Amino acid sequence: MQSAVLAYLASHFHSKKDQEKLKEIFQSFDKDGNGLLEKEELVEGYTELLGSKEAAIKEVDAIMIQVDFNQNGNIDYTGLN
């Protein structure tokens, strides 16, 4: 499921096909199209996937700890545009 966190994972995928798939997933979560995943966008996307907002919040909190390096509450995906 963490494939939705593309900024973190993109550096681990070398093929163009893998990068395009990750970008596609990221963009499906990026509801306002600003190139950032805000925490609420992640919660919304994970709620749809998991069927539970509580479970989604737990998952997103774990993701943010791992990938929000500058602690601004967003995940940036400008690297693969």
VEXBAKOL-844161 format. One record per atom (N, C-alpha, C): residue in one letter; atom name; x, y, z. Coordinates in steps of 0.001 Angstrom, whole numbers, plus 500000, padded with zeros to 6 digits. Example, Ala and Ser with C-alpha at 12.3 -4.5 7.8 and 13.67 -1.06 7.14 Angstrom:
TORLO   code   site       c1       c2       c3
TORLO      A      N   513190   494310   507800
TORLO      A     CA   512300   495500   507800
TORLO      A      C   513200   496700   507800
TORLO      S      N   512850   497750   507080
TORLO      S     CA   513670   498940   507140
TORLO      S      C   512900   500030   507870
***
This chain:
TORLO   code   site       c1       c2       c3
TORLO      M      N   500810   498798   500000
TORLO      M     CA   500000   500000   500000
TORLO      M      C   500852   501264   500000
TORLO      Q      N   502011   501209   500515
TORLO      Q     CA   502819   502410   500581
TORLO      Q      C   503297   502858   499213
TORLO      S      N   502947   502114   498175
TORLO      S     CA   503289   502560   496826
TORLO      S      C   502633   503891   496495
TORLO      A      N   501579   504248   497247
TORLO      A     CA   500946   505550   497045
TORLO      A      C   501867   506684   497457
TORLO      V      N   502865   506399   498240
TORLO      V     CA   503809   507417   498690
TORLO      V      C   504981   507426   497715
TORLO      L      N   504744   508001   496583
TORLO      L     CA   505664   507898   495468
TORLO      L      C   506980   508619   495665
TORLO      A      N   506968   509710   496337
TORLO      A     CA   508214   510451   496518
TORLO      A      C   509257   509611   497233
TORLO      Y      N   508812   508833   498172
TORLO      Y     CA   509716   507971   498916
TORLO      Y      C   510174   506780   498082
TORLO      L      N   509265   506187   497361
TORLO      L     CA   509569   504961   496651
TORLO      L      C   510195   505157   495275
TORLO      A      N   509984   506288   494675
TORLO      A     CA   510403   506483   493290
TORLO      A      C   511889   506223   493082
TORLO      S      N   512690   506573   494044
TORLO      S     CA   514131   506366   493903
TORLO      S      C   514503   504885   493890
TORLO      H      N   513610   504020   494314
TORLO      H     CA   513874   502591   494344
TORLO      H      C   513399   501875   493084
TORLO      F      N   512736   502576   492209
TORLO      F     CA   512232   501982   490986
TORLO      F      C   512988   502559   489814
TORLO      H      N   513634   501692   489076
TORLO      H     CA   514535   502150   488035
TORLO      H      C   513892   502181   486651
TORLO      S      N   512929   501349   486409
TORLO      S     CA   512357   501305   485067
TORLO      S      C   511344   502432   484871
TORLO      K      N   511255   502876   483669
TORLO      K     CA   510302   503924   483302
TORLO      K      C   508872   503466   483603
TORLO      K      N   508588   502200   483346
TORLO      K     CA   507250   501649   483600
TORLO      K      C   506898   501737   485086
TORLO      D      N   507838   501370   485956
TORLO      D     CA   507603   501461   487402
TORLO      D      C   507369   502903   487822
TORLO      Q      N   508173   503821   487320
TORLO      Q     CA   508032   505230   487672
TORLO      Q      C   506691   505778   487204
TORLO      E      N   506262   505395   486020
TORLO      E     CA   504968   505866   485510
TORLO      E      C   503813   505342   486356
TORLO      K      N   503884   504088   486776
TORLO      K     CA   502834   503516   487627
TORLO      K      C   502764   504245   488963
TORLO      L      N   503934   504508   489550
TORLO      L     CA   503970   505233   490817
TORLO      L      C   503421   506642   490668
TORLO      K      N   503771   507290   489578
TORLO      K     CA   503267   508643   489315
TORLO      K      C   501747   508631   489171
TORLO      E      N   501237   507625   488496
TORLO      E     CA   499790   507484   488312
TORLO      E      C   499068   507335   489658
TORLO      I      N   499621   506522   490526
TORLO      I     CA   499030   506328   491856
TORLO      I      C   499083   507631   492644
TORLO      F      N   500230   508283   492619
TORLO      F     CA   500383   509561   493322
TORLO      F      C   499324   510550   492845
TORLO      Q      N   499186   510677   491530
TORLO      Q     CA   498240   511651   490979
TORLO      Q      C   496802   511312   491337
TORLO      S      N   496499   510037   491512
TORLO      S     CA   495133   509675   491903
TORLO      S      C   494834   510108   493337
TORLO      F      N   495861   510183   494180
TORLO      F     CA   495698   510662   495543
TORLO      F      C   495742   512189   495615
TORLO      D      N   496440   512824   494698
TORLO      D     CA   496645   514283   494693
TORLO      D      C   495410   514965   494112
TORLO      K      N   494388   515102   494931
TORLO      K     CA   493078   515590   494465
TORLO      K      C   493120   517012   493912
TORLO      D      N   493955   517894   494478
TORLO      D     CA   493996   519270   493986
TORLO      D      C   495050   519478   492896
TORLO      G      N   495799   518423   492560
TORLO      G     CA   496743   518484   491453
TORLO      G      C   497923   519417   491646
TORLO      N      N   498297   519680   492884
TORLO      N     CA   499374   520637   493132
TORLO      N      C   500760   520002   493225
TORLO      G      N   500857   518690   492988
TORLO      G     CA   502145   518023   493051
TORLO      G      C   502586   517660   494450
TORLO      L      N   501714   517867   495406
TORLO      L     CA   501987   517517   496797
TORLO      L      C   500870   516622   497305
TORLO      L      N   501233   515694   498157
TORLO      L     CA   500209   514943   498868
TORLO      L      C   500134   515497   500272
TORLO      E      N   499032   516161   500561
TORLO      E     CA   498795   516622   501911
TORLO      E      C   498295   515432   502733
TORLO      K      N   498477   515518   504016
TORLO      K     CA   498073   514421   504896
TORLO      K      C   496610   514064   504676
TORLO      E      N   495748   515055   504546
TORLO      E     CA   494315   514778   504367
TORLO      E      C   494036   514047   503059
TORLO      E      N   494792   514355   501995
TORLO      E     CA   494614   513633   500733
TORLO      E      C   494998   512163   500910
TORLO      L      N   496068   511928   501634
TORLO      L     CA   496466   510549   501911
TORLO      L      C   495413   509828   502744
TORLO      V      N   494912   510498   503768
TORLO      V     CA   493884   509887   504608
TORLO      V      C   492662   509547   503758
TORLO      E      N   492258   510457   502893
TORLO      E     CA   491100   510209   502036
TORLO      E      C   491336   508992   501133
TORLO      G      N   492503   508958   500496
TORLO      G     CA   492817   507839   499604
TORLO      G      C   492901   506512   500339
TORLO      Y      N   493566   506519   501472
TORLO      Y     CA   493683   505283   502243
TORLO      Y      C   492361   504861   502855
TORLO      T      N   491497   505802   503182
TORLO      T     CA   490165   505439   503680
TORLO      T      C   489408   504667   502615
TORLO      E      N   489522   505117   501365
TORLO      E     CA   488879   504393   500263
TORLO      E      C   489462   502992   500123
TORLO      L      N   490783   502874   500239
TORLO      L     CA   491435   501572   500084
TORLO      L      C   491151   500626   501240
TORLO      L      N   491174   501157   502449
TORLO      L     CA   491066   500315   503635
TORLO      L      C   489648   500196   504168
TORLO      G      N   488792   501120   503776
TORLO      G     CA   487409   501080   504232
TORLO      G      C   487201   501587   505650
TORLO      S      N   488235   502169   506232
TORLO      S     CA   488145   502657   507606
TORLO      S      C   489008   503899   507758
TORLO      K      N   488402   504997   508208
TORLO      K     CA   489177   506214   508399
TORLO      K      C   490199   506039   509519
TORLO      E      N   489819   505332   510569
TORLO      E     CA   490738   505110   511681
TORLO      E      C   491985   504348   511214
TORLO      A      N   491791   503294   510439
TORLO      A     CA   492928   502529   509909
TORLO      A      C   493746   503383   508952
TORLO      A      N   493078   504205   508171
TORLO      A     CA   493765   505082   507228
TORLO      A      C   494656   506075   507958
TORLO      I      N   494152   506663   509015
TORLO      I     CA   494936   507635   509785
TORLO      I      C   496184   506974   510360
TORLO      K      N   496044   505761   510885
TORLO      K     CA   497205   505044   511424
TORLO      K      C   498241   504790   510329
TORLO      E      N   497790   504362   509181
TORLO      E     CA   498700   504086   508061
TORLO      E      C   499389   505365   507593
TORLO      V      N   498626   506427   507437
TORLO      V     CA   499183   507699   506972
TORLO      V      C   500167   508268   507989
TORLO      D      N   499851   508173   509264
TORLO      D     CA   500791   508639   510281
TORLO      D      C   502125   507903   510167
TORLO      A      N   502081   506600   509949
TORLO      A     CA   503302   505816   509790
TORLO      A      C   504063   506238   508537
TORLO      I      N   503354   506503   507470
TORLO      I     CA   503979   506947   506217
TORLO      I      C   504643   508302   506402
TORLO      M      N   503940   509210   507024
TORLO      M     CA   504477   510562   507198
TORLO      M      C   505758   510547   508026
TORLO      I      N   505826   509701   509012
TORLO      I     CA   507047   509589   509824
TORLO      I      C   508218   509160   508944
TORLO      Q      N   507956   508295   507991
TORLO      Q     CA   509015   507758   507137
TORLO      Q      C   509420   508678   505990
TORLO      V      N   508483   509438   505453
TORLO      V     CA   508794   510153   504208
TORLO      V      C   508674   511669   504263
TORLO      D      N   508105   512229   505294
TORLO      D     CA   507999   513687   505394
TORLO      D      C   509261   514224   506056
TORLO      F      N   510346   514193   505292
TORLO      F     CA   511658   514514   505834
TORLO      F      C   511761   515942   506353
TORLO      N      N   511118   516885   505686
TORLO      N     CA   511188   518281   506138
TORLO      N      C   510052   518627   507095
TORLO      Q      N   509238   517664   507414
TORLO      Q     CA   508139   517790   508381
TORLO      Q      C   507206   518959   508088
TORLO      N      N   506882   519131   506795
TORLO      N     CA   505946   520191   506419
TORLO      N      C   504519   519679   506239
TORLO      G      N   504302   518387   506495
TORLO      G     CA   502956   517822   506387
TORLO      G      C   502566   517441   504984
TORLO      N      N   503515   517492   504043
TORLO      N     CA   503245   517152   502642
TORLO      N      C   504300   516192   502125
TORLO      I      N   503932   515473   501077
TORLO      I     CA   504886   514656   500353
TORLO      I      C   504944   515196   498933
TORLO      D      N   506128   515601   498525
TORLO      D     CA   506364   516232   497222
TORLO      D      C   506718   515173   496193
TORLO      Y      N   506170   515327   495001
TORLO      Y     CA   506469   514370   493935
TORLO      Y      C   506919   515073   492670
TORLO      T      N   507626   516145   492814
TORLO      T     CA   508067   516886   491626
TORLO      T      C   509223   516203   490912
TORLO      G      N   509900   515288   491555
TORLO      G     CA   511066   514622   490976
TORLO      G      C   510793   513800   489748
TORLO      L      N   509570   513302   489553
TORLO      L     CA   509282   512475   488394
TORLO      L      C   508309   513126   487434
TORLO      N      N   508174   514423   487482
TORLO      N     CA   507272   515107   486540
TORLO      N      C   507845   515109   485154
***
